[in-house]
Amino acid sequence: MSKLTTRSRKALPKSAFALPGDKYPVEDKPHAANAKARASQQYKAGHLTAADKAKVDAKADAALGKKGK
């Protein structure tokens, strides 16, 4: 996964994130896969709602090229 510096993260459009507040960047396949993994961890820990996890999964699946998952 490429390093996402603060400068490059701030330069990303809002559409490159799965959740508001610039959370869970999904601008490329490695970051999308990581976003899905982190969202699952946060959901299991009780820090993320099921609806937010579904949003992250849908946005990440789109970035990963998965259809209907």
CORQUI-V702134 format. One record per residue. N is the residue number from 0. RES is the residue in one letter. PSI is psi in degrees with one decimal (none if undefined). BURIAL is b if it has 16 or more other C-alpha atoms within 10 Angstrom, else e. D_LAST is the distance of its C-alpha to the last C-alpha in Angstrom with 2 decimals. Layout:
n=N res=RES psi=PSI burial=BURIAL d_last=D_LAST
n=N res=RES psi=PSI burial=BURIAL d_last=D_LAST
This chain:
n=0 res=M psi=135.8 burial=e d_last=22.60
n=1 res=S psi=148.5 burial=e d_last=25.01
n=2 res=K psi=132.4 burial=e d_last=27.09
n=3 res=L psi=101.3 burial=e d_last=26.40
n=4 res=T psi=165.0 burial=e d_last=29.87
n=5 res=T psi=-43.2 burial=e d_last=30.81
n=6 res=R psi=-46.5 burial=e d_last=32.12
n=7 res=S psi=-32.3 burial=e d_last=29.08
n=8 res=R psi=-42.5 burial=e d_last=26.76
n=9 res=K psi=-24.8 burial=e d_last=29.04
n=10 res=A psi=-13.5 burial=e d_last=28.97
n=11 res=L psi=145.0 burial=e d_last=25.22
n=12 res=P psi=158.6 burial=e d_last=24.31
n=13 res=K psi=-28.5 burial=e d_last=22.73
n=14 res=S psi=-10.5 burial=e d_last=19.61
n=15 res=A psi=3.2 burial=b d_last=19.10
n=16 res=F psi=146.7 burial=b d_last=18.40
n=17 res=A psi=-28.8 burial=b d_last=15.52
n=18 res=L psi=154.4 burial=b d_last=18.14
n=19 res=P psi=158.9 burial=e d_last=21.67
n=20 res=G psi=19.3 burial=e d_last=24.51
n=21 res=D psi=45.9 burial=e d_last=23.15
n=22 res=K psi=141.2 burial=e d_last=20.90
n=23 res=Y psi=74.9 burial=b d_last=18.11
n=24 res=P psi=136.6 burial=b d_last=18.75
n=25 res=V psi=38.2 burial=b d_last=15.93
n=26 res=E psi=-16.6 burial=b d_last=18.38
n=27 res=D psi=172.7 burial=e d_last=17.63
n=28 res=K psi=-44.0 burial=b d_last=15.35
n=29 res=P psi=-40.5 burial=e d_last=17.42
n=30 res=H psi=-34.5 burial=b d_last=17.49
n=31 res=A psi=-44.0 burial=b d_last=13.76
n=32 res=A psi=-40.2 burial=b d_last=13.34
n=33 res=N psi=-39.4 burial=b d_last=16.33
n=34 res=A psi=-41.4 burial=b d_last=15.10
n=35 res=K psi=-43.2 burial=b d_last=12.17
n=36 res=A psi=-45.2 burial=e d_last=14.91
n=37 res=R psi=-38.2 burial=e d_last=17.47
n=38 res=A psi=-39.7 burial=b d_last=15.48
n=39 res=S psi=-43.3 burial=b d_last=14.94
n=40 res=Q psi=-46.9 burial=e d_last=18.66
n=41 res=Q psi=-34.4 burial=e d_last=19.76
n=42 res=Y psi=-46.6 burial=b d_last=17.93
n=43 res=K psi=-30.5 burial=e d_last=19.55
n=44 res=A psi=-6.3 burial=e d_last=22.80
n=45 res=G psi=16.3 burial=e d_last=22.74
n=46 res=H psi=0.0 burial=e d_last=22.80
n=47 res=L psi=135.5 burial=e d_last=19.54
n=48 res=T psi=161.9 burial=e d_last=18.54
n=49 res=A psi=-37.0 burial=e d_last=15.41
n=50 res=A psi=-42.6 burial=e d_last=15.01
n=51 res=D psi=-38.8 burial=e d_last=15.52
n=52 res=K psi=-41.3 burial=b d_last=13.10
n=53 res=A psi=-38.2 burial=e d_last=10.33
n=54 res=K psi=-45.2 burial=b d_last=11.77
n=55 res=V psi=-46.6 burial=b d_last=11.90
n=56 res=D psi=-43.5 burial=b d_last=8.35
n=57 res=A psi=-45.2 burial=b d_last=7.39
n=58 res=K psi=-40.8 burial=b d_last=10.45
n=59 res=A psi=-41.4 burial=b d_last=10.06
n=60 res=D psi=-39.0 burial=b d_last=6.80
n=61 res=A psi=-41.8 burial=b d_last=8.97
n=62 res=A psi=-29.2 burial=b d_last=11.85
n=63 res=L psi=-7.6 burial=b d_last=10.54
n=64 res=G psi=17.0 burial=e d_last=9.88
n=65 res=K psi=136.6 burial=e d_last=6.32
n=66 res=K psi=133.8 burial=e d_last=5.62
n=67 res=G psi=20.8 burial=e d_last=3.78
n=68 res=K psi=none burial=e d_last=0.00
